[in-house]
Amino acid sequence: MTEVGKEEARAFLHQMIRIRRFEEKCAELYSAQKIRGFMHLYIGEEAVASGVMPALRDNDAVVATYREHGHALARGLPMNEVMAEMYGKAVGSSGGRGGSMHIFSAERRFYGGNAIVAGGLPIAVGLALADKMQNRDRVTCCFFGEGAAAEGEFHESMNLAALWKLPVLFVCENNSYAMGTALARSESNTSILAHAEVFGMVGEAVDGMDVEAVNAAAKTAIASVRSGEGPRFIEAKTYRFRAHSMFDPDLYRTKAEIEEWKEKGPVLRYRQTVLDDGRLTEADIDAIESDVAAEIAAAVDFAEAAGWEPAEHLTRHIYAARGGAA
């Protein structure tokens, strides 16, 4: 018998459906040229953000990847602000300057997406170091993909976090493909957890398509970090259903492989689980879908009606030489 009750199960499913439908709408808006620039969708990976975020406190910090729309929504950023940021509007969470890859909220300690692979890891180490030096009861949670394990920043960050026993949780969203390269083609050891264990990191590999498994692992890991036992590591084995980005022709894997993974996708799988064990009914799920549809429609209306940043503000937040000085 599961320990997750009806209300928590509903919250998990609601969050995953919310992320999925938001991203599906973003893909539609991108095709209509309402959203421009690069965009990387989280579709298929919703169980990771939806499972980890509820285990964090409001004063904890979150560092995400460039595939961060789901993280932002799960962290509690208002959908209106996130959608406006996708549009590049001034009322967006980053003032319209970040777009899809740089959603940010100081209020919610969401330190944004990072366009550099592994670029968020040193930031997370810095945040955790500051908290430790100030004796603050906080945890920093850092999300990244398995491709980050091939970068020097990964190894440097693992080493320093372990050496200094920093209060940070590293969450690897292993979707098997770093852009278009299968993990087995780039890593002699495909266990990302094993890479972290080299530095004495304690961790766990979990089914990243199972929201309850992710949540249980996150609760255990965060409790250890918060108690002063040093950093922890979660490797969530997941899969993205869409291409790496909207510009990616997705020629490096077969349609059959994608369809096989879709059959065990987090939304479909959890929906069936909660129906089978009686925690939710079809009416409950219909209500979730209706609520999410209304929220997304309102967010699109908000973004459409919002204004652009005035031209006279474009030099704000820009560092530049003055008076010829370097």
Backbone hydrogen bonds in HBPLUS format (Angstrom, degrees):
<---DONOR---> <-ACCEPTOR-->    atom                        ^
c    i                          cat <-CA-CA->   ^        H-A-AA   ^      H-
h    n   atom  resd res      DA  || num        DHA   H-A  angle D-A-AA Bond
n    s   type  num  typ     dist DA aas  dist angle  dist       angle   num
A0009-ALA N   A0005-GLY O   2.93 MM   4  6.02 158.0  1.97 151.8 158.9     1
A0010-ARG N   A0006-LYS O   2.83 MM   4  6.03 153.9  1.90 148.0 155.6     2
A0011-ALA N   A0007-GLU O   2.95 MM   4  6.18 151.5  2.03 141.4 149.2     3
A0012-PHE N   A0008-GLU O   2.93 MM   4  6.23 156.3  1.99 149.6 155.4     4
A0013-LEU N   A0009-ALA O   2.99 MM   4  6.25 171.5  2.00 154.2 155.9     5
A0014-HIS N   A0010-ARG O   2.78 MM   4  5.87 160.1  1.82 149.1 155.8     6
A0015-GLN N   A0011-ALA O   2.98 MM   4  6.08 162.1  2.01 146.4 150.7     7
A0016-MET N   A0012-PHE O   3.07 MM   4  6.33 163.3  2.10 151.7 156.1     8
A0017-ILE N   A0013-LEU O   2.92 MM   4  6.06 166.5  1.94 155.5 159.2     9
A0018-ARG N   A0014-HIS O   2.84 MM   4  5.89 154.3  1.90 145.4 153.7    10
A0019-ILE N   A0015-GLN O   2.97 MM   4  6.20 159.0  2.01 149.3 153.5    11
A0020-ARG N   A0016-MET O   2.94 MM   4  6.11 165.4  1.96 147.6 152.3    12
A0021-ARG N   A0017-ILE O   2.84 MM   4  5.97 175.8  1.84 157.8 158.8    13
A0022-PHE N   A0018-ARG O   3.04 MM   4  6.04 154.6  2.11 140.8 148.4    14
A0023-GLU N   A0019-ILE O   3.02 MM   4  6.19 162.0  2.05 151.1 155.4    15
A0024-GLU N   A0020-ARG O   2.96 MM   4  6.20 154.9  2.02 149.5 157.2    16
A0025-LYS N   A0021-ARG O   2.95 MM   4  6.13 154.7  2.01 144.4 150.9    17
A0026-CYS N   A0022-PHE O   2.90 MM   4  6.20 148.4  2.00 142.7 152.4    18
A0027-ALA N   A0023-GLU O   2.90 MM   4  6.17 153.9  1.97 149.5 155.3    19
A0028-GLU N   A0024-GLU O   3.12 MM   4  6.39 152.6  2.20 141.4 148.6    20
A0029-LEU N   A0025-LYS O   2.85 MM   4  6.14 156.9  1.90 150.7 157.2    21
A0030-TYR N   A0026-CYS O   2.79 MM   4  5.94 144.8  1.91 145.0 155.0    22
A0031-SER N   A0027-ALA O   3.09 MM   4  6.32 155.9  2.15 142.5 148.0    23
A0032-ALA N   A0028-GLU O   3.13 MM   4  6.42 136.0  2.33 136.0 148.1    24
A0034-LYS N   A0029-LEU O   2.86 MM   5  5.22 159.4  1.90 164.5 158.9    25
A0033-GLN N   A0030-TYR O   2.93 MM   3  4.90 158.0  1.98 105.3 110.6    26
A0246-MET N   A0039-MET O   3.13 MM 207  5.91 138.8  2.31 155.4 167.6    27
A0045-GLU N   A0042-TYR O   2.87 MM   3  5.55 165.0  1.89 147.6 151.4    28
A0241-PHE N   A0043-ILE O   2.92 MM 198  5.85 164.7  1.95 146.0 151.1    29
A0048-VAL N   A0045-GLU O   3.16 MM   3  6.07 156.9  2.21 127.4 132.0    30
A0050-SER N   A0046-GLU O   3.11 MM   4  6.08 162.7  2.14 155.4 160.1    31
A0051-GLY N   A0047-ALA O   2.94 MM   4  5.66 132.0  2.18 126.8 136.8    32
A0051-GLY N   A0048-VAL O   3.19 MM   3  5.22 131.2  2.44  96.5 109.2    33
A0052-VAL N   A0048-VAL O   2.95 MM   4  6.10 158.4  2.00 157.0 162.4    34
A0053-MET N   A0049-ALA O   3.11 MM   4  5.88 166.9  2.13 148.6 152.2    35
A0055-ALA N   A0052-VAL O   2.96 MM   3  5.61 150.5  2.05 122.7 131.6    36
A0056-LEU N   A0053-MET O   3.02 MM   3  5.43 164.5  2.05 117.3 122.4    37
A0060-ASP N   A0057-ARG O   3.17 MM   3  5.35 161.9  2.20 107.2 112.7    38
A0061-ALA N   A0139-VAL O   2.96 MM  78  6.40 153.1  2.03 144.9 153.6    39
A0141-CYS N   A0061-ALA O   2.80 MM  80  6.10 167.0  1.82 149.3 151.9    40
A0062-VAL N   A0109-ARG O   2.95 MM  47  6.35 152.1  2.03 164.9 170.6    41
A0111-TYR N   A0062-VAL O   2.72 MM  49  5.89 149.9  1.81 166.3 176.2    42
A0063-VAL N   A0141-CYS O   2.88 MM  78  6.26 159.4  1.92 159.6 162.8    43
A0143-PHE N   A0063-VAL O   2.88 MM  80  6.20 169.1  1.90 168.1 168.9    44
A0064-ALA N   A0112-GLY O   3.07 MM  48  5.67 153.6  2.14 145.9 147.6    45
A0072-ALA N   A0068-GLU O   2.94 MM   4  6.15 164.5  1.97 159.6 162.8    46
A0073-LEU N   A0069-HIS O   3.05 MM   4  6.32 165.5  2.07 153.9 156.9    47
A0074-ALA N   A0070-GLY O   2.94 MM   4  6.03 165.2  1.97 149.3 154.1    48
A0075-ARG N   A0071-HIS O   2.86 MM   4  5.95 138.2  2.04 144.0 155.2    49
A0077-LEU N   A0072-ALA O   3.11 MM   5  5.63 158.6  2.15 161.1 154.5    50
A0076-GLY N   A0073-LEU O   3.07 MM   3  5.28 149.3  2.17 102.5 111.9    51
A0081-GLU N   A0078-PRO O   3.10 MM   3  5.46 118.0  2.50 105.1 118.3    52
A0082-VAL N   A0078-PRO O   3.11 MM   4  6.46 158.5  2.16 152.5 159.1    53
A0083-MET N   A0079-MET O   2.82 MM   4  5.95 168.6  1.84 157.8 160.4    54
A0084-ALA N   A0080-ASN O   2.94 MM   4  6.09 156.7  2.00 144.6 151.7    55
A0085-GLU N   A0081-GLU O   2.97 MM   4  6.14 144.9  2.10 138.3 147.6    56
A0093-SER N   A0081-GLU O   3.25 MM  12  5.04 141.6  2.40 120.4 117.5    57
A0086-MET N   A0082-VAL O   3.02 MM   4  6.35 148.5  2.12 144.2 152.7    58
A0087-TYR N   A0083-MET O   3.08 MM   4  6.42 145.4  2.20 144.2 153.3    59
A0088-GLY N   A0084-ALA O   3.01 MM   4  6.20 120.5  2.38 131.9 147.8    60
A0089-LYS N   A0084-ALA O   2.90 MM   5  5.27 165.0  1.92 157.3 153.2    61
A0088-GLY N   A0085-GLU O   2.94 MM   3  4.80 135.9  2.14  93.5 107.0    62
A0092-GLY N   A0089-LYS O   3.02 MM   3  5.51 158.4  2.07 119.3 122.3    63
A0090-ALA N   A0307-GLY O   3.10 MM 217  6.21 158.5  2.15 152.4 159.2    64
A0095-GLY N   A0092-GLY O   2.93 MM   3  4.77 161.3  1.97 113.5 112.2    65
A0097-ARG N   A0094-SER O   3.26 MM   3  5.80 166.6  2.28 114.9 117.3    66
A0102-HIS N   A0099-GLY O   3.34 MM   3  5.73 157.4  2.40 112.6 118.7    67
A0105-SER N   A0110-PHE O   2.96 MM   5  5.01 164.3  1.98 150.3 149.0    68
A0110-PHE N   A0105-SER O   2.85 MM   5  5.01 164.6  1.87 157.0 155.0    69
A0109-ARG N   A0106-ALA O   3.08 MM   3  4.75 160.3  2.12 100.8 106.0    70
A0119-GLY N   A0116-ILE O   2.82 MM   3  4.85 159.8  1.86 125.5 127.9    71
A0121-LEU N   A0118-ALA O   3.21 MM   3  5.63 149.4  2.31 110.2 118.3    72
A0124-ALA N   A0120-GLY O   2.94 MM   4  6.18 155.9  2.00 153.2 159.5    73
A0125-VAL N   A0121-LEU O   3.03 MM   4  6.34 156.8  2.09 152.0 158.5    74
A0126-GLY N   A0122-PRO O   2.93 MM   4  6.14 154.3  2.00 144.2 151.0    75
A0127-LEU N   A0123-ILE O   2.93 MM   4  6.23 158.8  1.97 152.7 158.0    76
A0128-ALA N   A0124-ALA O   2.94 MM   4  6.12 163.3  1.97 150.1 154.7    77
A0129-LEU N   A0125-VAL O   2.85 MM   4  6.00 152.8  1.92 145.7 153.7    78
A0130-ALA N   A0126-GLY O   2.98 MM   4  6.18 159.5  2.02 147.8 152.8    79
A0131-ASP N   A0127-LEU O   3.06 MM   4  6.34 157.3  2.11 146.6 152.6    80
A0132-LYS N   A0128-ALA O   2.96 MM   4  6.20 156.1  2.01 146.9 153.5    81
A0133-MET N   A0129-LEU O   2.89 MM   4  6.11 163.6  1.92 154.1 158.5    82
A0134-GLN N   A0130-ALA O   3.01 MM   4  6.13 141.3  2.16 142.4 152.4    83
A0136-ARG N   A0131-ASP O   2.90 MM   5  5.04 168.6  1.91 151.6 152.4    84
A0135-ASN N   A0132-LYS O   3.10 MM   3  4.97 159.9  2.14 101.3 107.0    85
A0138-ARG N   A0136-ARG O   2.92 MM   2  5.63 128.5  2.20 108.1  92.6    86
A0140-THR N   A0167-PRO O   3.06 MM  27  6.48 160.4  2.10 148.4 154.2    87
A0169-LEU N   A0140-THR O   2.77 MM  29  6.19 159.5  1.81 158.3 165.2    88
A0142-CYS N   A0169-LEU O   2.84 MM  27  6.20 165.7  1.86 165.5 169.9    89
A0171-VAL N   A0142-CYS O   2.77 MM  29  5.91 170.4  1.78 165.1 162.2    90
A0144-PHE N   A0171-VAL O   3.09 MM  27  6.46 142.9  2.23 160.0 159.3    91
A0173-GLU N   A0144-PHE O   2.72 MM  29  5.97 163.9  1.74 159.9 164.6    92
A0148-ALA N   A0145-GLY O   3.07 MM   3  5.70 154.8  2.13 115.4 122.1    93
A0149-ALA N   A0146-GLU O   3.13 MM   3  5.62 152.6  2.21 110.7 117.9    94
A0150-ALA N   A0147-GLY O   3.22 MM   3  5.85 165.8  2.25 114.8 119.1    95
A0151-GLU N   A0148-ALA O   2.97 MM   3  5.35 165.0  1.99 116.7 120.8    96
A0154-PHE N   A0151-GLU O   3.15 MM   3  5.60 135.8  2.36 107.1 117.5    97
A0156-GLU N   A0152-GLY O   3.00 MM   4  6.24 166.4  2.02 159.9 164.3    98
A0157-SER N   A0153-GLU O   2.87 MM   4  5.84 158.6  1.92 143.5 149.7    99
A0158-MET N   A0154-PHE O   2.90 MM   4  6.12 161.9  1.93 152.1 157.2   100
A0159-ASN N   A0155-HIS O   3.03 MM   4  6.08 163.6  2.05 144.4 149.2   101
A0160-LEU N   A0156-GLU O   3.04 MM   4  6.24 172.7  2.05 153.3 154.7   102
A0161-ALA N   A0157-SER O   2.96 MM   4  5.94 164.2  1.98 149.4 154.6   103
A0162-ALA N   A0158-MET O   3.02 MM   4  6.09 160.6  2.06 147.4 152.6   104
A0163-LEU N   A0159-ASN O   2.80 MM   4  5.88 162.1  1.83 151.8 158.0   105
A0164-TRP N   A0160-LEU O   2.93 MM   4  5.90 162.4  1.96 148.5 152.1   106
A0166-LEU N   A0161-ALA O   2.96 MM   5  5.01 160.8  2.00 142.5 148.8   107
A0165-LYS N   A0162-ALA O   3.29 MM   3  4.92 152.9  2.37  93.5 101.4   108
A0168-VAL N   A0166-LEU O   2.93 MM   2  5.72 131.3  2.17 109.1  94.3   109
A0232-ARG N   A0168-VAL O   3.19 MM  64  6.74 150.9  2.28 149.6 157.8   110
A0170-PHE N   A0232-ARG O   2.95 MM  62  6.29 169.3  1.96 158.9 157.9   111
A0234-ILE N   A0170-PHE O   2.83 MM  64  6.24 158.2  1.88 163.3 170.7   112
A0172-CYS N   A0234-ILE O   2.79 MM  62  6.15 159.6  1.83 169.4 173.2   113
A0236-ALA N   A0172-CYS O   2.84 MM  64  5.95 157.1  1.89 163.1 170.4   114
A0174-ASN N   A0236-ALA O   2.93 MM  62  5.88 139.9  2.09 143.9 155.7   115
A0238-THR N   A0174-ASN O   2.82 MM  64  5.67 158.4  1.86 136.8 143.9   116
A0183-LEU N   A0176-SER O   2.93 MM   7  5.37 145.8  2.05 151.5 151.0   117
A0178-ALA N   A0181-THR O   3.04 MM   3  5.28 147.6  2.15 155.0 145.9   118
A0181-THR N   A0178-ALA O   3.14 MM   3  5.28 169.4  2.15 119.8 123.1   119
A0185-ARG N   A0182-ALA O   2.90 MM   3  5.46 153.0  1.98 116.8 125.5   120
A0186-SER N   A0183-LEU O   3.03 MM   3  5.43 158.1  2.08 112.0 118.9   121
A0187-GLU N   A0183-LEU O   2.96 MM   4  5.96 147.4  2.07 164.3 173.4   122
A0195-HIS N   A0192-ILE O   3.05 MM   3  5.10 124.9  2.36  96.5 110.7   123
A0196-ALA N   A0192-ILE O   3.28 MM   4  6.72 148.4  2.38 146.2 153.8   124
A0196-ALA N   A0193-LEU O   3.06 MM   3  5.21 120.5  2.43  98.3 112.7   125
A0197-GLU N   A0193-LEU O   2.92 MM   4  6.20 150.9  2.01 150.4 159.6   126
A0199-PHE N   A0196-ALA O   2.99 MM   3  5.70 150.7  2.08 116.9 124.1   127
A0200-GLY N   A0197-GLU O   2.89 MM   3  4.92 160.7  1.93 112.8 114.5   128
A0233-PHE N   A0202-VAL O   3.04 MM  31  6.23 140.2  2.21 141.8 148.7   129
A0204-GLU N   A0233-PHE O   2.92 MM  29  6.44 140.4  2.08 147.9 159.3   130
A0235-GLU N   A0204-GLU O   2.92 MM  31  6.29 162.7  1.95 148.7 154.0   131
A0206-VAL N   A0235-GLU O   2.88 MM  29  6.18 159.9  1.92 150.5 155.8   132
A0237-LYS N   A0206-VAL O   2.99 MM  31  6.28 171.6  2.00 168.6 165.9   133
A0210-ASP N   A0207-ASP O   3.14 MM   3  5.62 165.5  2.16 119.2 121.6   134
A0208-GLY N   A0237-LYS O   2.85 MM  29  4.57 133.1  2.07 115.2 122.2   135
A0214-VAL N   A0210-ASP O   3.04 MM   4  6.31 159.2  2.08 156.2 162.4   136
A0215-ASN N   A0211-VAL O   2.96 MM   4  6.10 161.2  1.99 144.8 150.0   137
A0216-ALA N   A0212-GLU O   2.97 MM   4  6.11 159.0  2.01 145.6 151.0   138
A0217-ALA N   A0213-ALA O   3.07 MM   4  6.23 161.6  2.10 146.5 151.2   139
A0218-ALA N   A0214-VAL O   2.89 MM   4  6.09 156.5  1.95 150.5 157.6   140
A0219-LYS N   A0215-ASN O   2.93 MM   4  6.13 161.6  1.97 151.5 155.6   141
A0220-THR N   A0216-ALA O   3.17 MM   4  6.36 164.6  2.19 147.6 151.2   142
A0221-ALA N   A0217-ALA O   2.94 MM   4  6.08 165.7  1.96 150.4 154.8   143
A0222-ILE N   A0218-ALA O   2.84 MM   4  5.87 168.7  1.85 154.3 157.8   144
A0223-ALA N   A0219-LYS O   3.04 MM   4  6.08 155.2  2.11 142.4 149.2   145
A0224-SER N   A0220-THR O   3.20 MM   4  6.45 152.1  2.28 143.1 149.9   146
A0225-VAL N   A0221-ALA O   2.98 MM   4  6.29 160.7  2.02 151.8 157.2   147
A0226-ARG N   A0222-ILE O   2.84 MM   4  5.95 167.6  1.86 153.0 156.6   148
A0227-SER N   A0223-ALA O   3.11 MM   4  6.17 136.3  2.31 135.8 146.1   149
A0229-GLU N   A0224-SER O   3.18 MM   5  5.59 159.7  2.22 162.1 157.2   150
A0228-GLY N   A0225-VAL O   3.06 MM   3  5.47 162.3  2.09 112.8 117.5   151
A0248-ASP N   A0245-SER O   3.11 MM   3  5.27 164.5  2.14 110.0 114.9   152
A0258-ILE N   A0254-THR O   3.25 MM   4  6.62 160.1  2.29 146.8 151.3   153
A0259-GLU N   A0255-LYS O   2.94 MM   4  6.17 163.7  1.96 151.9 156.2   154
A0260-GLU N   A0256-ALA O   2.96 MM   4  6.11 150.4  2.04 143.6 151.7   155
A0261-TRP N   A0257-GLU O   3.11 MM   4  6.42 154.3  2.18 148.5 154.2   156
A0262-LYS N   A0258-ILE O   2.92 MM   4  6.21 149.9  2.01 148.0 157.3   157
A0263-GLU N   A0259-GLU O   3.22 MM   4  6.45 141.8  2.37 142.1 149.9   158
A0264-LYS N   A0261-TRP O   2.98 MM   3  5.38 146.9  2.09 107.8 117.5   159
A0265-GLY N   A0262-LYS O   3.08 MM   3  4.72 159.8  2.13 107.6 105.6   160
A0269-ARG N   A0265-GLY O   2.89 MM   4  5.78 161.3  1.93 153.3 159.6   161
A0270-TYR N   A0266-PRO O   3.02 MM   4  5.89 160.6  2.06 135.1 141.0   162
A0271-ARG N   A0267-VAL O   2.92 MM   4  5.89 157.9  1.97 148.4 155.4   163
A0272-GLN N   A0268-LEU O   3.15 MM   4  6.33 160.2  2.19 145.8 150.1   164
A0273-THR N   A0269-ARG O   3.02 MM   4  6.24 152.5  2.09 142.9 151.2   165
A0274-VAL N   A0270-TYR O   2.98 MM   4  6.18 170.8  1.99 159.5 158.8   166
A0275-LEU N   A0271-ARG O   3.17 MM   4  6.29 141.8  2.32 139.0 149.4   167
A0276-ASP N   A0272-GLN O   2.87 MM   4  5.98 161.8  1.90 149.6 154.8   168
A0277-ASP N   A0273-THR O   3.02 MM   4  6.25 157.5  2.07 152.0 157.4   169
A0279-ARG N   A0274-VAL O   3.04 MM   5  5.14 115.8  2.47 139.9 153.9   170
A0280-LEU N   A0274-VAL O   3.12 MM   6  5.44 167.8  2.14 132.2 129.7   171
A0278-GLY N   A0275-LEU O   3.28 MM   3  5.16 152.6  2.36  97.0 105.0   172
A0284-ASP N   A0281-THR O   3.05 MM   3  5.05 117.9  2.46  94.3 109.4   173
A0285-ILE N   A0281-THR O   3.07 MM   4  6.46 158.3  2.12 152.2 157.3   174
A0286-ASP N   A0282-GLU O   2.86 MM   4  6.08 155.0  1.92 148.1 155.5   175
A0287-ALA N   A0283-ALA O   2.98 MM   4  6.16 150.5  2.07 142.6 150.1   176
A0288-ILE N   A0284-ASP O   3.04 MM   4  6.41 147.9  2.15 142.7 151.5   177
A0289-GLU N   A0285-ILE O   2.96 MM   4  6.26 167.0  1.98 154.2 156.5   178
A0290-SER N   A0286-ASP O   2.94 MM   4  6.15 152.7  2.02 144.4 152.2   179
A0291-ASP N   A0287-ALA O   2.92 MM   4  6.12 160.4  1.96 148.5 153.4   180
A0292-VAL N   A0288-ILE O   2.91 MM   4  6.13 164.5  1.93 157.7 161.9   181
A0293-ALA N   A0289-GLU O   2.92 MM   4  6.03 159.8  1.96 145.5 151.4   182
A0294-ALA N   A0290-SER O   3.08 MM   4  6.27 157.3  2.13 147.0 152.4   183
A0295-GLU N   A0291-ASP O   3.01 MM   4  6.27 155.1  2.07 146.2 153.3   184
A0296-ILE N   A0292-VAL O   2.92 MM   4  6.15 161.3  1.96 156.1 160.5   185
A0297-ALA N   A0293-ALA O   2.98 MM   4  6.14 161.2  2.01 146.4 151.9   186
A0298-ALA N   A0294-ALA O   3.02 MM   4  6.18 157.3  2.07 145.3 151.2   187
A0299-ALA N   A0295-GLU O   2.97 MM   4  6.18 149.1  2.07 141.8 150.7   188
A0300-VAL N   A0296-ILE O   2.92 MM   4  6.19 157.9  1.97 154.8 159.6   189
A0301-ASP N   A0297-ALA O   3.02 MM   4  6.25 161.7  2.06 146.3 151.6   190
A0302-PHE N   A0298-ALA O   2.89 MM   4  6.07 155.1  1.96 144.3 151.5   191
A0303-ALA N   A0299-ALA O   2.94 MM   4  6.16 160.2  1.98 147.9 152.6   192
A0304-GLU N   A0300-VAL O   2.84 MM   4  6.00 161.5  1.87 153.3 158.8   193
A0305-ALA N   A0301-ASP O   2.99 MM   4  6.10 154.0  2.06 146.5 152.9   194
A0306-ALA N   A0302-PHE O   3.07 MM   4  6.09 129.9  2.33 139.0 151.6   195
A0313-HIS N   A0310-PRO O   2.91 MM   3  5.50 161.7  1.94 119.0 125.2   196
A0314-LEU N   A0311-ALA O   3.21 MM   3  5.49 167.8  2.22 113.1 116.8   197
A0316-ARG N   A0313-HIS O   2.96 MM   3  5.48 165.5  1.98 120.6 125.0   198
A0325-ALA N   A0322-ARG O   3.11 MM   3  5.76 163.1  2.14 124.8 125.5   199
